[in-house]
Amino acid sequence: MNCFFNGTPIDASPFNRVENICDSLLSSLIVDNAVSAKQKYFTNGDVMEIDKTDDRNIRLLCLDGGGIRGLILIQMLSVLEEVVRLKVGDCFDWIAGTSTGGILALYIALGNSASECRKLYFRLKDKVFVGSRPYDSEPLEKFLREALGEETKMSDIQKPKVMVTATVADQFPADMHTFRNYTFPEDIVDESKGKFNKRIFHKPCDQLVWMAARSSGAAPTYFRPCGSFLDGGLISNNPTLDALTEIIKYNASLDAIGKSNEKYTLRAVVSLGTGSIPVTQVPIIDIFRPDSLFGVAKMAFMASSLGQLLIDQMDK
């Protein structure tokens, strides 16, 4: 229904039109609310001054994974900096990132501008993505140590709060791990009760920034795992929901220890992706029990195709 015989949707479908109308109305509403909320921050002509009268009102920036397509993130951040005439890190109180977005989140949190991020990625392309994949992990690690600091710890980043996702891959089921430069929400409650929360991973004061970036960007078939970690995009390629959940947990922890007056109020969320890749037709993946040598070969090919599909889906 509402498609051609081969399943290709008809652009003129009434369902597509309704979806486009809803998207347009929602986008207009969001923009109108954002503009009305920001009008009072425009002074001295077209210069925007970021309101810092209440540190408990926060703005959240979320950066998706996507490999070298992180340049798309950088371009959007560059436009944002042109509008507000401030560095990205000065516009947000909390930054979340995954994979390439995680590297950017950490680089921004260290005080770098979008222009400096662009230079970083061109160097990354020239020094790390050399030859065909899988790429050698050693140049990547050397590059991250030079860019983020060999001895810089997560706790050295005072502002903004930053969280970077990775996948714990040495267990089943795999789980998401978040590298932070602040106290884990559950640890807030445990510390107030004099408990020791035995965690298998480093606390912010012990976690190296470049290692967090390396762990978040350990994409299968591109680079080797970083210890027990694989690319965060396997579980959370868009970290927005995880970041929102993190803030809710953080506030709940403050409630639990009687510090409700220190809770955060989320004022704005900016979630940036790495673009949409063209849709291409691929063979149907059909994995079955083989009954011949040809079937064995076909199943092996299909299993490989399934793995590639999952990896490519992560990059989207």
Wavefront OBJ file of the C-alpha trace (Angstrom):
o trace
v 0.000 0.000 0.000
v 1.280 3.461 -0.924
v 4.350 2.032 -2.629
v 5.501 0.651 -5.944
v 5.462 -3.084 -6.716
v 9.053 -3.477 -5.487
v 8.354 -1.886 -2.105
v 9.776 1.549 -2.915
v 7.618 4.182 -1.160
v 5.765 6.756 -3.215
v 6.932 10.247 -2.280
v 3.422 11.534 -2.840
v 1.987 9.085 -0.313
v -0.561 10.750 2.011
v 1.266 9.158 4.935
v 4.505 10.847 3.884
v 2.712 14.168 3.520
v 1.226 13.892 7.013
v 4.641 13.026 8.457
v 6.243 16.004 6.702
v 3.508 18.336 7.965
v 3.953 17.072 11.539
v 7.734 17.469 11.310
v 7.327 21.001 9.965
v 4.889 22.029 12.710
v 7.051 20.512 15.443
v 10.199 22.165 14.088
v 8.452 25.543 13.907
v 7.245 25.198 17.493
v 10.722 24.305 18.741
v 12.330 27.215 16.890
v 9.665 29.680 18.085
v 10.146 28.616 21.699
v 13.918 28.805 21.387
v 13.795 32.269 19.844
v 11.362 33.616 22.440
v 13.530 32.227 25.226
v 16.678 33.760 23.777
v 15.397 37.201 22.846
v 16.307 38.671 26.193
v 19.930 37.548 25.684
v 20.445 39.747 22.608
v 22.176 42.983 23.521
v 24.498 45.424 21.796
v 23.145 44.758 18.331
v 23.431 41.150 17.248
v 25.719 39.843 19.990
v 24.246 37.031 22.056
v 25.197 36.913 25.712
v 24.795 33.532 27.372
v 22.877 33.915 30.632
v 24.825 32.601 33.614
v 22.722 34.011 36.431
v 21.723 30.514 37.619
v 24.235 27.681 37.344
v 21.476 25.127 37.978
v 19.813 25.933 34.630
v 21.791 23.919 32.121
v 22.160 23.374 28.391
v 22.988 19.950 26.981
v 24.920 19.215 23.773
v 24.858 15.681 22.316
v 27.176 14.542 19.513
v 26.543 11.330 17.536
v 29.066 8.809 16.274
v 29.866 8.439 12.579
v 33.609 8.178 11.936
v 35.181 10.808 9.712
v 31.670 12.193 9.152
v 32.339 13.960 12.421
v 33.307 16.808 10.081
v 29.559 17.340 9.650
v 29.282 17.865 13.411
v 32.151 20.324 13.282
v 30.548 22.318 10.483
v 27.304 22.695 12.458
v 29.227 23.656 15.587
v 31.149 26.216 13.551
v 27.895 27.850 12.434
v 26.703 27.879 16.044
v 29.884 29.648 17.128
v 29.424 32.242 14.390
v 25.915 32.976 15.667
v 26.680 33.234 19.384
v 30.276 34.482 18.991
v 31.450 32.161 21.717
v 33.261 28.838 21.820
v 30.953 25.821 21.887
v 32.226 24.807 25.308
v 31.121 28.165 26.729
v 27.558 27.674 25.447
v 26.818 24.345 27.140
v 26.987 23.019 30.677
v 26.846 19.311 29.814
v 28.274 17.601 26.711
v 27.667 13.979 25.720
v 29.362 12.171 22.855
v 29.818 8.760 21.268
v 32.736 7.545 19.148
v 33.754 10.436 16.866
v 31.301 12.582 18.845
v 33.019 11.473 22.047
v 36.408 12.600 20.761
v 34.896 15.959 19.837
v 33.124 16.268 23.198
v 36.404 15.808 25.058
v 38.331 18.130 22.741
v 35.678 20.838 23.152
v 35.599 20.341 26.921
v 39.339 21.031 26.961
v 38.616 24.530 25.640
v 38.994 24.122 21.879
v 36.864 25.915 19.292
v 35.082 24.434 16.265
v 37.869 25.764 14.054
v 40.439 23.904 16.130
v 38.258 20.783 15.945
v 38.291 21.008 12.152
v 42.086 21.189 12.113
v 42.170 18.191 14.457
v 40.055 16.089 12.103
v 42.084 16.905 9.025
v 45.193 15.798 10.925
v 43.298 12.695 12.054
v 42.446 11.853 8.445
v 46.037 12.248 7.285
v 47.775 10.482 10.169
v 45.351 7.740 11.245
v 43.096 6.730 8.349
v 45.960 5.527 6.177
v 45.539 2.583 3.807
v 42.619 0.188 4.068
v 40.802 -0.934 7.184
v 41.320 -2.317 9.710
v 43.624 0.575 10.542
v 46.625 0.362 12.819
v 45.573 1.373 16.334
v 48.988 2.699 17.366
v 48.843 5.899 15.237
v 45.358 6.590 16.627
v 46.542 6.248 20.209
v 49.576 8.437 19.567
v 47.348 11.025 17.903
v 44.894 11.094 20.831
v 47.692 11.389 23.399
v 49.102 14.397 21.548
v 45.702 16.059 21.053
v 44.150 15.407 24.471
v 47.219 15.211 26.676
v 49.118 12.105 27.701
v 48.542 12.639 31.429
v 45.312 14.674 31.369
v 42.665 13.115 33.636
v 38.907 13.381 33.274
v 38.778 15.175 36.626
v 41.083 17.878 35.214
v 38.139 19.095 33.113
v 36.240 21.406 35.465
v 33.613 22.711 33.045
v 31.500 21.642 31.271
v 30.383 18.262 32.559
v 31.223 15.708 29.888
v 30.135 12.098 29.383
v 31.453 9.736 26.707
v 29.970 6.316 25.978
v 31.715 3.017 25.248
v 30.646 -0.631 25.054
v 31.856 -3.164 27.634
v 32.412 -6.115 25.317
v 34.079 -8.736 27.544
v 30.789 -9.863 29.066
v 27.398 -11.118 27.936
v 25.201 -9.279 27.467
v 27.396 -6.366 26.475
v 26.733 -3.182 28.421
v 27.256 0.535 28.043
v 29.901 2.293 30.106
v 30.044 6.041 30.550
v 33.290 7.923 31.104
v 32.628 11.067 33.161
v 34.490 14.025 34.616
v 32.084 14.126 37.568
v 30.857 11.757 40.264
v 28.685 8.876 39.074
v 25.094 9.531 40.270
v 24.878 6.325 42.324
v 28.210 7.139 43.957
v 26.705 10.365 45.316
v 24.290 8.326 47.436
v 26.891 5.723 48.445
v 29.400 8.361 49.554
v 26.767 10.101 51.678
v 26.049 6.798 53.462
v 29.703 5.971 53.959
v 29.542 3.047 51.545
v 32.150 2.059 49.018
v 30.714 1.372 45.599
v 33.088 -1.234 44.204
v 33.397 -0.376 40.538
v 35.630 -2.171 38.081
v 36.447 0.995 36.137
v 38.513 4.060 36.969
v 37.023 7.063 38.729
v 37.377 10.471 37.025
v 40.467 11.293 39.061
v 42.216 8.216 37.629
v 40.765 8.049 34.100
v 42.958 9.390 31.302
v 41.080 11.551 28.798
v 42.777 10.056 25.751
v 41.921 6.534 26.932
v 38.256 7.501 27.250
v 38.341 8.814 23.678
v 40.138 5.698 22.441
v 37.604 3.408 24.145
v 34.609 5.253 22.749
v 36.030 5.133 19.209
v 37.133 1.487 19.080
v 34.922 0.650 16.098
v 35.015 -3.043 15.066
v 36.773 -3.684 11.721
v 38.281 -0.172 11.950
v 40.438 -0.394 15.081
v 41.298 -3.003 17.686
v 39.425 -3.033 21.008
v 40.725 -0.827 23.803
v 41.054 -3.305 26.644
v 37.525 -4.518 27.353
v 35.923 -1.664 25.408
v 34.480 -1.382 21.917
v 32.916 1.582 20.141
v 30.090 3.217 22.092
v 28.052 3.354 18.892
v 27.295 -0.360 19.231
v 24.845 0.541 22.004
v 24.419 4.313 22.023
v 25.344 5.949 18.731
v 23.045 8.853 19.600
v 23.732 9.549 23.296
v 20.851 11.990 23.810
v 18.511 9.656 25.717
v 21.397 8.349 27.813
v 22.435 11.917 28.643
v 18.881 12.854 29.637
v 18.678 9.713 31.782
v 22.010 10.619 33.364
v 20.758 14.067 34.363
v 17.555 12.591 35.811
v 19.602 10.074 37.834
v 21.924 12.834 38.994
v 18.978 14.881 40.247
v 17.401 11.822 41.901
v 20.662 11.163 43.739
v 20.704 14.738 45.028
v 17.104 14.292 46.172
v 18.056 11.123 48.033
v 20.720 12.873 50.111
v 18.649 15.961 50.861
v 20.275 18.331 48.375
v 17.257 19.089 46.216
v 18.313 22.734 46.014
v 21.342 21.634 43.952
v 19.284 19.853 41.285
v 19.672 20.868 37.651
v 16.932 22.248 35.422
v 17.392 21.426 31.757
v 16.847 24.541 29.666
v 17.903 23.366 26.192
v 19.019 20.212 24.370
v 21.005 20.363 21.119
v 21.484 16.965 19.467
v 23.689 16.856 16.354
v 24.111 13.903 13.992
v 26.547 13.014 11.232
v 24.176 13.112 8.274
v 22.224 10.481 6.349
v 23.979 8.144 3.946
v 22.361 7.172 0.608
v 20.043 4.156 0.719
v 21.355 1.293 -1.432
v 19.833 -2.078 -2.235
v 21.545 -5.168 -0.769
v 20.760 -8.896 -0.973
v 18.385 -10.337 1.618
v 20.379 -11.877 4.470
v 19.181 -15.485 4.797
v 21.086 -17.613 7.328
v 20.052 -21.277 7.397
v 21.328 -24.774 8.094
v 23.272 -25.806 4.981
v 22.535 -29.075 3.199
v 25.338 -28.906 0.632
v 28.800 -27.469 0.070
v 27.221 -24.631 -1.864
v 24.926 -24.008 1.101
v 27.928 -23.864 3.455
v 29.608 -21.250 1.271
v 26.393 -19.253 0.986
v 25.802 -19.342 4.744
v 29.365 -18.128 5.395
v 28.821 -15.228 3.016
v 25.477 -14.368 4.633
v 27.002 -14.473 8.135
v 29.710 -12.080 6.964
v 27.066 -9.823 5.406
v 25.086 -9.827 8.659
v 28.146 -8.742 10.620
v 28.869 -5.987 8.113
v 25.238 -4.843 8.283
v 25.425 -4.481 12.064
v 28.704 -2.554 11.865
v 27.434 -0.246 9.119
v 24.239 0.326 11.092
v 26.371 1.451 14.034
v 28.066 4.070 11.852
v 24.705 5.532 10.856
l 1 2 3 4 5 6 7 8 9 10 11 12 13 14 15 16 17 18 19 20 21 22 23 24 25 26 27 28 29 30 31 32 33 34 35 36 37 38 39 40 41 42 43 44 45 46 47 48 49 50 51 52 53 54 55 56 57 58 59 60 61 62 63 64 65 66 67 68 69 70 71 72 73 74 75 76 77 78 79 80 81 82 83 84 85 86 87 88 89 90 91 92 93 94 95 96 97 98 99 100 101 102 103 104 105 106 107 108 109 110 111 112 113 114 115 116 117 118 119 120 121 122 123 124 125 126 127 128 129 130 131 132 133 134 135 136 137 138 139 140 141 142 143 144 145 146 147 148 149 150 151 152 153 154 155 156 157 158 159 160 161 162 163 164 165 166 167 168 169 170 171 172 173 174 175 176 177 178 179 180 181 182 183 184 185 186 187 188 189 190 191 192 193 194 195 196 197 198 199 200 201 202 203 204 205 206 207 208 209 210 211 212 213 214 215 216 217 218 219 220 221 222 223 224 225 226 227 228 229 230 231 232 233 234 235 236 237 238 239 240 241 242 243 244 245 246 247 248 249 250 251 252 253 254 255 256 257 258 259 260 261 262 263 264 265 266 267 268 269 270 271 272 273 274 275 276 277 278 279 280 281 282 283 284 285 286 287 288 289 290 291 292 293 294 295 296 297 298 299 300 301 302 303 304 305 306 307 308 309 310 311 312 313 314 315 316
